Amino acid sequence: MTTLFSQSLELPCGAVLPNRLSKAAMTEGLATADGLPTAELARLYGLWSDGGAGMLLSGNIIVDKDHLERPGNVVIDRPPSEEMQEALKRWADAATRNGNHFWAQISHAGRQTQKLVNPNPKAPSAVKLGLPGGQFGEPVALTSVEIEEIIVRFGICAAAVKEAGFTGVQIHAAHGYLLSQFLSPRSNLRTDEYGGDLANRARVLLAVVASVRAAVGPDFPVAVKLNSADFQKGGFAFEESLQVAQWLQEASIDLIEISGGTYEQPKLLGLSGMEEEEKQNVAESTLMREAYFVDFAVAMGEKVNVPLMVTGGFRQRAAMEQALQSGSADVIGLGRPMCVMTDAPNQLINGLDELPRYEDSLSLFPQWLAWLGNLKMLKAVAGFAVQYWYYGQIDAIGRTGNANSKLTVFQATKQTMALQKKLTR
């Protein structure tokens, strides 16, 4: 069956994506304690490669071992050893065996590093995450020299994955991780050349882009994941995102993935945070209401010519087709459905009308406690517990080749916590 999904997409650098569906970046937690890719990661991505997506995005590959997004991340923070390079190559070989692209999402967690990894993570400013539970430590402001070192590390990481056989990189500047922290006036209180007005707050991101481009050359895809907004009072706003997108276009970026939110305001998961969501000045489109960030893509597409990828919430085939047909998205990102249905892209290409919403059948609390769901704290806990269920499915596919339909939310949460502790001993 021929569909819009089957159309190829030529990127500004000249590389061609074979279709318009991408496996979105999702944290795997399947590396060793030292950050080496494992056989489990290769098995997982081999199955995703067989699933028909034109491009696969890795989960966070971290450029500083002291600033993991979570224990079990792959880490490339120096020129890789022979062992690391071979492990990366095995991973890339499996992930591209169906002729699709495989891009490395490269990242630094900044203040969103868990305390069990680093009790005093580095950040643009010493602004602690506003979350209960004590999971995150007291951040320390980066020096100018440390910022320059991080910029170099992004380039080192990009060069290593290219050498290993990855076919592109995505720089993670969303979801409240380090580069996103620099962009936000709420978490960036600096008074030097990296703080203050938007041009200064975007300086590190643009320097990272330049470092990566210099490392991989002009013909290799370089993408950026960018928040449409933080959705927090005093945070990174959509008008600023539009300007940064234009600067990224000038910097020869090949694709921008539009997302939003932070750990404090987890819009990326379709959840509400501990504070009221800050509304953004963006018109509602006439598109079928499904994806979280499609309206921002419509508005951003009026300002830039860079191909746009939209991820988050898509389940209906008709909504995806409409987004592609209208030009509001050039690539559709699929996340949670592929944690269970590894061949979801092929299913859609062959005519499946709607992907399952597995989260609809998951519940952390008995029905008779449903009235407590109005409490923001409880809703946040429940939302992240459901996220752990998806972590459990990724883990099961990597270790056995199959999802675990019998896994409960409680079991998945316990399993995730235990694994994280094991990997940080």
VEXPABA-683179 format. One record per residue (C-alpha): residue number from 0; x, y, z. Coordinates in steps of 0.25 Angstrom, whole numbers, plus 5000, padded with zeros to 4 digits. Layout:
N
<r i="NUM" x="X" y="Y" z="Z"/>
...
This chain:
425
<r i="0" x="5000" y="5000" z="5000"/>
<r i="1" x="5006" y="5014" z="4996"/>
<r i="2" x="5003" y="5025" z="5006"/>
<r i="3" x="5009" y="5038" z="5010"/>
<r i="4" x="5018" y="5030" z="5020"/>
<r i="5" x="5025" y="5023" z="5009"/>
<r i="6" x="5030" y="5036" z="5003"/>
<r i="7" x="5045" y="5039" z="5004"/>
<r i="8" x="5050" y="5052" z="5010"/>
<r i="9" x="5063" y="5059" z="5005"/>
<r i="10" x="5069" y="5067" z="5016"/>
<r i="11" x="5077" y="5080" z="5014"/>
<r i="12" x="5091" y="5072" z="5015"/>
<r i="13" x="5086" y="5063" z="5004"/>
<r i="14" x="5083" y="5050" z="5012"/>
<r i="15" x="5070" y="5044" z="5009"/>
<r i="16" x="5061" y="5037" z="5019"/>
<r i="17" x="5053" y="5026" z="5013"/>
<r i="18" x="5040" y="5029" z="5019"/>
<r i="19" x="5033" y="5039" z="5028"/>
<r i="20" x="5032" y="5031" z="5041"/>
<r i="21" x="5043" y="5031" z="5052"/>
<r i="22" x="5045" y="5023" z="5065"/>
<r i="23" x="5046" y="5035" z="5075"/>
<r i="24" x="5057" y="5035" z="5085"/>
<r i="25" x="5053" y="5028" z="5098"/>
<r i="26" x="5063" y="5025" z="5109"/>
<r i="27" x="5067" y="5010" z="5109"/>
<r i="28" x="5075" y="5008" z="5122"/>
<r i="29" x="5082" y="4996" z="5115"/>
<r i="30" x="5097" y="5000" z="5115"/>
<r i="31" x="5107" y="4995" z="5125"/>
<r i="32" x="5110" y="5003" z="5138"/>
<r i="33" x="5122" y="5009" z="5130"/>
<r i="34" x="5113" y="5013" z="5119"/>
<r i="35" x="5116" y="5003" z="5108"/>
<r i="36" x="5106" y="4998" z="5098"/>
<r i="37" x="5101" y="4984" z="5101"/>
<r i="38" x="5096" y="4972" z="5093"/>
<r i="39" x="5082" y="4976" z="5099"/>
<r i="40" x="5083" y="4989" z="5092"/>
<r i="41" x="5087" y="4983" z="5079"/>
<r i="42" x="5075" y="4973" z="5080"/>
<r i="43" x="5065" y="4984" z="5083"/>
<r i="44" x="5069" y="4993" z="5071"/>
<r i="45" x="5070" y="4981" z="5062"/>
<r i="46" x="5056" y="4979" z="5064"/>
<r i="47" x="5052" y="4993" z="5063"/>
<r i="48" x="5060" y="4994" z="5050"/>
<r i="49" x="5052" y="4982" z="5045"/>
<r i="50" x="5039" y="4990" z="5049"/>
<r i="51" x="5039" y="4999" z="5037"/>
<r i="52" x="5043" y="5013" z="5042"/>
<r i="53" x="5051" y="5021" z="5032"/>
<r i="54" x="5059" y="5026" z="5044"/>
<r i="55" x="5062" y="5022" z="5058"/>
<r i="56" x="5067" y="5031" z="5069"/>
<r i="57" x="5075" y="5026" z="5080"/>
<r i="58" x="5072" y="5030" z="5095"/>
<r i="59" x="5081" y="5040" z="5102"/>
<r i="60" x="5096" y="5037" z="5099"/>
<r i="61" x="5103" y="5045" z="5109"/>
<r i="62" x="5115" y="5054" z="5107"/>
<r i="63" x="5119" y="5054" z="5122"/>
<r i="64" x="5118" y="5041" z="5131"/>
<r i="65" x="5115" y="5050" z="5143"/>
<r i="66" x="5103" y="5055" z="5137"/>
<r i="67" x="5094" y="5043" z="5133"/>
<r i="68" x="5080" y="5045" z="5129"/>
<r i="69" x="5078" y="5031" z="5137"/>
<r i="70" x="5088" y="5020" z="5140"/>
<r i="71" x="5089" y="5011" z="5128"/>
<r i="72" x="5092" y="5022" z="5118"/>
<r i="73" x="5102" y="5020" z="5108"/>
<r i="74" x="5113" y="5030" z="5111"/>
<r i="75" x="5124" y="5036" z="5101"/>
<r i="76" x="5131" y="5047" z="5108"/>
<r i="77" x="5145" y="5045" z="5102"/>
<r i="78" x="5151" y="5039" z="5089"/>
<r i="79" x="5146" y="5024" z="5090"/>
<r i="80" x="5154" y="5012" z="5094"/>
<r i="81" x="5155" y="5001" z="5084"/>
<r i="82" x="5145" y="4993" z="5093"/>
<r i="83" x="5135" y="5005" z="5092"/>
<r i="84" x="5136" y="5007" z="5077"/>
<r i="85" x="5134" y="4992" z="5074"/>
<r i="86" x="5121" y="4992" z="5083"/>
<r i="87" x="5116" y="5005" z="5076"/>
<r i="88" x="5118" y="4998" z="5063"/>
<r i="89" x="5111" y="4986" z="5067"/>
<r i="90" x="5099" y="4994" z="5072"/>
<r i="91" x="5099" y="5003" z="5059"/>
<r i="92" x="5100" y="4990" z="5050"/>
<r i="93" x="5088" y="4984" z="5057"/>
<r i="94" x="5080" y="4997" z="5056"/>
<r i="95" x="5082" y="5000" z="5041"/>
<r i="96" x="5080" y="4985" z="5036"/>
<r i="97" x="5067" y="4989" z="5029"/>
<r i="98" x="5073" y="5000" z="5022"/>
<r i="99" x="5068" y="5011" z="5031"/>
<r i="100" x="5075" y="5023" z="5037"/>
<r i="101" x="5080" y="5022" z="5052"/>
<r i="102" x="5083" y="5035" z="5059"/>
<r i="103" x="5090" y="5037" z="5072"/>
<r i="104" x="5083" y="5047" z="5082"/>
<r i="105" x="5094" y="5053" z="5089"/>
<r i="106" x="5092" y="5060" z="5102"/>
<r i="107" x="5096" y="5065" z="5116"/>
<r i="108" x="5086" y="5065" z="5127"/>
<r i="109" x="5091" y="5077" z="5135"/>
<r i="110" x="5083" y="5079" z="5148"/>
<r i="111" x="5073" y="5068" z="5144"/>
<r i="112" x="5084" y="5058" z="5148"/>
<r i="113" x="5079" y="5049" z="5159"/>
<r i="114" x="5085" y="5050" z="5173"/>
<r i="115" x="5089" y="5036" z="5173"/>
<r i="116" x="5098" y="5039" z="5160"/>
<r i="117" x="5103" y="5052" z="5165"/>
<r i="118" x="5098" y="5060" z="5177"/>
<r i="119" x="5104" y="5073" z="5172"/>
<r i="120" x="5102" y="5073" z="5157"/>
<r i="121" x="5107" y="5085" z="5148"/>
<r i="122" x="5097" y="5094" z="5142"/>
<r i="123" x="5096" y="5108" z="5136"/>
<r i="124" x="5092" y="5114" z="5150"/>
<r i="125" x="5091" y="5108" z="5164"/>
<r i="126" x="5075" y="5107" z="5162"/>
<r i="127" x="5070" y="5094" z="5168"/>
<r i="128" x="5059" y="5086" z="5162"/>
<r i="129" x="5045" y="5090" z="5168"/>
<r i="130" x="5041" y="5075" z="5170"/>
<r i="131" x="5038" y="5068" z="5183"/>
<r i="132" x="5044" y="5055" z="5188"/>
<r i="133" x="5059" y="5059" z="5188"/>
<r i="134" x="5063" y="5051" z="5176"/>
<r i="135" x="5071" y="5062" z="5170"/>
<r i="136" x="5083" y="5069" z="5177"/>
<r i="137" x="5088" y="5084" z="5178"/>
<r i="138" x="5093" y="5089" z="5165"/>
<r i="139" x="5106" y="5096" z="5164"/>
<r i="140" x="5108" y="5107" z="5153"/>
<r i="141" x="5117" y="5104" z="5142"/>
<r i="142" x="5130" y="5112" z="5139"/>
<r i="143" x="5133" y="5118" z="5126"/>
<r i="144" x="5144" y="5108" z="5124"/>
<r i="145" x="5135" y="5096" z="5128"/>
<r i="146" x="5125" y="5101" z="5117"/>
<r i="147" x="5136" y="5101" z="5107"/>
<r i="148" x="5139" y="5087" z="5111"/>
<r i="149" x="5125" y="5082" z="5109"/>
<r i="150" x="5124" y="5088" z="5095"/>
<r i="151" x="5136" y="5080" z="5091"/>
<r i="152" x="5131" y="5067" z="5097"/>
<r i="153" x="5118" y="5068" z="5088"/>
<r i="154" x="5128" y="5069" z="5076"/>
<r i="155" x="5136" y="5057" z="5081"/>
<r i="156" x="5123" y="5049" z="5083"/>
<r i="157" x="5118" y="5052" z="5069"/>
<r i="158" x="5131" y="5048" z="5063"/>
<r i="159" x="5131" y="5035" z="5070"/>
<r i="160" x="5117" y="5031" z="5066"/>
<r i="161" x="5119" y="5035" z="5052"/>
<r i="162" x="5131" y="5026" z="5051"/>
<r i="163" x="5123" y="5015" z="5057"/>
<r i="164" x="5113" y="5015" z="5046"/>
<r i="165" x="5102" y="5024" z="5052"/>
<r i="166" x="5096" y="5032" z="5040"/>
<r i="167" x="5093" y="5045" z="5048"/>
<r i="168" x="5092" y="5052" z="5061"/>
<r i="169" x="5082" y="5059" z="5069"/>
<r i="170" x="5086" y="5070" z="5079"/>
<r i="171" x="5076" y="5069" z="5091"/>
<r i="172" x="5073" y="5084" z="5094"/>
<r i="173" x="5059" y="5080" z="5100"/>
<r i="174" x="5052" y="5075" z="5112"/>
<r i="175" x="5060" y="5082" z="5123"/>
<r i="176" x="5073" y="5076" z="5120"/>
<r i="177" x="5086" y="5085" z="5120"/>
<r i="178" x="5085" y="5092" z="5107"/>
<r i="179" x="5070" y="5094" z="5110"/>
<r i="180" x="5074" y="5100" z="5123"/>
<r i="181" x="5083" y="5110" z="5117"/>
<r i="182" x="5071" y="5114" z="5108"/>
<r i="183" x="5062" y="5117" z="5120"/>
<r i="184" x="5062" y="5130" z="5127"/>
<r i="185" x="5056" y="5122" z="5139"/>
<r i="186" x="5068" y="5113" z="5140"/>
<r i="187" x="5079" y="5122" z="5134"/>
<r i="188" x="5082" y="5134" z="5143"/>
<r i="189" x="5096" y="5136" z="5138"/>
<r i="190" x="5101" y="5150" z="5136"/>
<r i="191" x="5112" y="5147" z="5126"/>
<r i="192" x="5112" y="5144" z="5111"/>
<r i="193" x="5104" y="5132" z="5114"/>
<r i="194" x="5092" y="5138" z="5121"/>
<r i="195" x="5083" y="5150" z="5120"/>
<r i="196" x="5076" y="5152" z="5106"/>
<r i="197" x="5072" y="5141" z="5097"/>
<r i="198" x="5084" y="5142" z="5088"/>
<r i="199" x="5093" y="5140" z="5100"/>
<r i="200" x="5085" y="5128" z="5105"/>
<r i="201" x="5085" y="5122" z="5092"/>
<r i="202" x="5100" y="5123" z="5091"/>
<r i="203" x="5104" y="5110" z="5096"/>
<r i="204" x="5094" y="5102" z="5087"/>
<r i="205" x="5099" y="5109" z="5075"/>
<r i="206" x="5114" y="5106" z="5079"/>
<r i="207" x="5110" y="5092" z="5081"/>
<r i="208" x="5104" y="5091" z="5067"/>
<r i="209" x="5117" y="5097" z="5061"/>
<r i="210" x="5125" y="5087" z="5069"/>
<r i="211" x="5117" y="5076" z="5064"/>
<r i="212" x="5116" y="5080" z="5050"/>
<r i="213" x="5131" y="5082" z="5050"/>
<r i="214" x="5133" y="5068" z="5055"/>
<r i="215" x="5124" y="5061" z="5045"/>
<r i="216" x="5125" y="5070" z="5032"/>
<r i="217" x="5115" y="5076" z="5023"/>
<r i="218" x="5108" y="5063" z="5018"/>
<r i="219" x="5104" y="5057" z="5031"/>
<r i="220" x="5090" y="5060" z="5037"/>
<r i="221" x="5091" y="5068" z="5049"/>
<r i="222" x="5077" y="5071" z="5056"/>
<r i="223" x="5073" y="5078" z="5069"/>
<r i="224" x="5062" y="5074" z="5078"/>
<r i="225" x="5056" y="5088" z="5083"/>
<r i="226" x="5045" y="5091" z="5093"/>
<r i="227" x="5033" y="5099" z="5087"/>
<r i="228" x="5033" y="5104" z="5101"/>
<r i="229" x="5035" y="5100" z="5115"/>
<r i="230" x="5021" y="5103" z="5119"/>
<r i="231" x="5026" y="5109" z="5132"/>
<r i="232" x="5024" y="5123" z="5137"/>
<r i="233" x="5037" y="5131" z="5134"/>
<r i="234" x="5042" y="5120" z="5125"/>
<r i="235" x="5046" y="5118" z="5111"/>
<r i="236" x="5034" y="5123" z="5102"/>
<r i="237" x="5029" y="5120" z="5089"/>
<r i="238" x="5033" y="5133" z="5083"/>
<r i="239" x="5047" y="5130" z="5087"/>
<r i="240" x="5047" y="5116" z="5081"/>
<r i="241" x="5043" y="5122" z="5068"/>
<r i="242" x="5055" y="5131" z="5068"/>
<r i="243" x="5064" y="5120" z="5072"/>
<r i="244" x="5059" y="5111" z="5061"/>
<r i="245" x="5063" y="5122" z="5051"/>
<r i="246" x="5077" y="5123" z="5057"/>
<r i="247" x="5078" y="5108" z="5056"/>
<r i="248" x="5074" y="5109" z="5041"/>
<r i="249" x="5085" y="5119" z="5039"/>
<r i="250" x="5094" y="5109" z="5045"/>
<r i="251" x="5091" y="5098" z="5035"/>
<r i="252" x="5083" y="5089" z="5043"/>
<r i="253" x="5076" y="5078" z="5035"/>
<r i="254" x="5064" y="5075" z="5044"/>
<r i="255" x="5057" y="5081" z="5056"/>
<r i="256" x="5049" y="5072" z="5065"/>
<r i="257" x="5038" y="5080" z="5073"/>
<r i="258" x="5035" y="5076" z="5087"/>
<r i="259" x="5032" y="5083" z="5100"/>
<r i="260" x="5033" y="5083" z="5115"/>
<r i="261" x="5043" y="5079" z="5126"/>
<r i="262" x="5043" y="5070" z="5138"/>
<r i="263" x="5036" y="5080" z="5146"/>
<r i="264" x="5025" y="5082" z="5135"/>
<r i="265" x="5025" y="5068" z="5128"/>
<r i="266" x="5017" y="5073" z="5115"/>
<r i="267" x="5025" y="5063" z="5107"/>
<r i="268" x="5018" y="5052" z="5114"/>
<r i="269" x="5004" y="5058" z="5113"/>
<r i="270" x="5005" y="5061" z="5128"/>
<r i="271" x="5002" y="5073" z="5137"/>
<r i="272" x="5013" y="5078" z="5146"/>
<r i="273" x="5013" y="5083" z="5160"/>
<r i="274" x="5010" y="5097" z="5156"/>
<r i="275" x="4999" y="5102" z="5146"/>
<r i="276" x="5003" y="5101" z="5132"/>
<r i="277" x="5008" y="5114" z="5125"/>
<r i="278" x="4999" y="5117" z="5113"/>
<r i="279" x="5007" y="5120" z="5100"/>
<r i="280" x="5003" y="5130" z="5089"/>
<r i="281" x="5000" y="5120" z="5078"/>
<r i="282" x="4988" y="5119" z="5069"/>
<r i="283" x="4980" y="5106" z="5069"/>
<r i="284" x="4981" y="5099" z="5056"/>
<r i="285" x="4970" y="5092" z="5049"/>
<r i="286" x="4977" y="5079" z="5049"/>
<r i="287" x="4971" y="5067" z="5056"/>
<r i="288" x="4974" y="5069" z="5071"/>
<r i="289" x="4983" y="5058" z="5075"/>
<r i="290" x="4998" y="5062" z="5075"/>
<r i="291" x="5003" y="5070" z="5087"/>
<r i="292" x="5011" y="5080" z="5079"/>
<r i="293" x="5005" y="5080" z="5065"/>
<r i="294" x="5000" y="5095" z="5066"/>
<r i="295" x="5014" y="5099" z="5069"/>
<r i="296" x="5019" y="5092" z="5057"/>
<r i="297" x="5009" y="5099" z="5048"/>
<r i="298" x="5014" y="5113" z="5054"/>
<r i="299" x="5029" y="5109" z="5053"/>
<r i="300" x="5027" y="5104" z="5039"/>
<r i="301" x="5023" y="5119" z="5035"/>
<r i="302" x="5037" y="5124" z="5040"/>
<r i="303" x="5047" y="5113" z="5035"/>
<r i="304" x="5049" y="5104" z="5024"/>
<r i="305" x="5056" y="5093" z="5032"/>
<r i="306" x="5049" y="5080" z="5032"/>
<r i="307" x="5041" y="5078" z="5045"/>
<r i="308" x="5038" y="5065" z="5053"/>
<r i="309" x="5026" y="5065" z="5062"/>
<r i="310" x="5026" y="5054" z="5073"/>
<r i="311" x="5016" y="5052" z="5085"/>
<r i="312" x="5002" y="5047" z="5085"/>
<r i="313" x="5000" y="5042" z="5071"/>
<r i="314" x="4992" y="5029" z="5070"/>
<r i="315" x="4982" y="5031" z="5059"/>
<r i="316" x="4987" y="5029" z="5044"/>
<r i="317" x="4978" y="5039" z="5039"/>
<r i="318" x="4984" y="5050" z="5048"/>
<r i="319" x="4998" y="5046" z="5044"/>
<r i="320" x="4994" y="5047" z="5029"/>
<r i="321" x="4987" y="5060" z="5031"/>
<r i="322" x="4999" y="5066" z="5038"/>
<r i="323" x="5008" y="5061" z="5027"/>
<r i="324" x="4998" y="5065" z="5016"/>
<r i="325" x="4997" y="5079" z="5022"/>
<r i="326" x="5012" y="5081" z="5023"/>
<r i="327" x="5011" y="5084" z="5038"/>
<r i="328" x="5021" y="5072" z="5040"/>
<r i="329" x="5031" y="5066" z="5031"/>
<r i="330" x="5034" y="5054" z="5040"/>
<r i="331" x="5025" y="5047" z="5050"/>
<r i="332" x="5031" y="5042" z="5063"/>
<r i="333" x="5026" y="5030" z="5069"/>
<r i="334" x="5030" y="5026" z="5084"/>
<r i="335" x="5021" y="5019" z="5094"/>
<r i="336" x="5014" y="5010" z="5083"/>
<r i="337" x="5028" y="5004" z="5079"/>
<r i="338" x="5031" y="5000" z="5093"/>
<r i="339" x="5021" y="4988" z="5091"/>
<r i="340" x="5018" y="4988" z="5076"/>
<r i="341" x="5032" y="4989" z="5070"/>
<r i="342" x="5027" y="4988" z="5056"/>
<r i="343" x="5017" y="5000" z="5058"/>
<r i="344" x="5022" y="5007" z="5045"/>
<r i="345" x="5020" y="4995" z="5036"/>
<r i="346" x="5006" y="4993" z="5042"/>
<r i="347" x="5003" y="5008" z="5039"/>
<r i="348" x="5009" y="5007" z="5025"/>
<r i="349" x="5000" y="4995" z="5022"/>
<r i="350" x="4988" y="5001" z="5026"/>
<r i="351" x="4986" y="5000" z="5041"/>
<r i="352" x="4976" y="5011" z="5046"/>
<r i="353" x="4980" y="5014" z="5060"/>
<r i="354" x="4992" y="5010" z="5069"/>
<r i="355" x="4988" y="5005" z="5083"/>
<r i="356" x="4989" y="5014" z="5095"/>
<r i="357" x="4994" y="5004" z="5105"/>
<r i="358" x="4994" y="5015" z="5116"/>
<r i="359" x="4979" y="5015" z="5116"/>
<r i="360" x="4979" y="5001" z="5122"/>
<r i="361" x="4990" y="5004" z="5133"/>
<r i="362" x="4986" y="5009" z="5147"/>
<r i="363" x="4995" y="5011" z="5159"/>
<r i="364" x="4983" y="5012" z="5168"/>
<r i="365" x="4970" y="5005" z="5170"/>
<r i="366" x="4958" y="5011" z="5164"/>
<r i="367" x="4952" y="5014" z="5178"/>
<r i="368" x="4964" y="5024" z="5180"/>
<r i="369" x="4961" y="5031" z="5166"/>
<r i="370" x="4956" y="5043" z="5173"/>
<r i="371" x="4970" y="5046" z="5178"/>
<r i="372" x="4974" y="5048" z="5164"/>
<r i="373" x="4971" y="5062" z="5165"/>
<r i="374" x="4983" y="5064" z="5174"/>
<r i="375" x="4995" y="5069" z="5166"/>
<r i="376" x="5005" y="5061" z="5174"/>
<r i="377" x="4998" y="5048" z="5172"/>
<r i="378" x="4995" y="5050" z="5157"/>
<r i="379" x="5010" y="5053" z="5155"/>
<r i="380" x="5014" y="5040" z="5163"/>
<r i="381" x="5004" y="5032" z="5155"/>
<r i="382" x="5009" y="5038" z="5142"/>
<r i="383" x="5024" y="5035" z="5144"/>
<r i="384" x="5020" y="5021" z="5149"/>
<r i="385" x="5013" y="5018" z="5136"/>
<r i="386" x="5026" y="5023" z="5129"/>
<r i="387" x="5034" y="5012" z="5137"/>
<r i="388" x="5024" y="5002" z="5131"/>
<r i="389" x="5029" y="5006" z="5117"/>
<r i="390" x="5043" y="5005" z="5122"/>
<r i="391" x="5040" y="4991" z="5126"/>
<r i="392" x="5035" y="4988" z="5112"/>
<r i="393" x="5048" y="4993" z="5106"/>
<r i="394" x="5056" y="4985" z="5116"/>
<r i="395" x="5048" y="4972" z="5113"/>
<r i="396" x="5050" y="4974" z="5097"/>
<r i="397" x="5065" y="4976" z="5099"/>
<r i="398" x="5067" y="4964" z="5108"/>
<r i="399" x="5057" y="4954" z="5102"/>
<r i="400" x="5052" y="4960" z="5088"/>
<r i="401" x="5038" y="4961" z="5093"/>
<r i="402" x="5030" y="4971" z="5101"/>
<r i="403" x="5024" y="4967" z="5115"/>
<r i="404" x="5009" y="4968" z="5114"/>
<r i="405" x="5008" y="4963" z="5129"/>
<r i="406" x="5017" y="4973" z="5135"/>
<r i="407" x="5009" y="4982" z="5145"/>
<r i="408" x="5012" y="4997" z="5148"/>
<r i="409" x="5016" y="4993" z="5162"/>
<r i="410" x="5026" y="4982" z="5157"/>
<r i="411" x="5032" y="4992" z="5146"/>
<r i="412" x="5034" y="5003" z="5156"/>
<r i="413" x="5041" y="4993" z="5166"/>
<r i="414" x="5049" y="4987" z="5155"/>
<r i="415" x="5054" y="5001" z="5149"/>
<r i="416" x="5058" y="5006" z="5163"/>
<r i="417" x="5066" y="4993" z="5166"/>
<r i="418" x="5073" y="4994" z="5153"/>
<r i="419" x="5077" y="5008" z="5155"/>
<r i="420" x="5083" y="5005" z="5168"/>
<r i="421" x="5090" y="4993" z="5163"/>
<r i="422" x="5097" y="5002" z="5152"/>
<r i="423" x="5101" y="5012" z="5161"/>
<r i="424" x="5108" y="5003" z="5172"/>
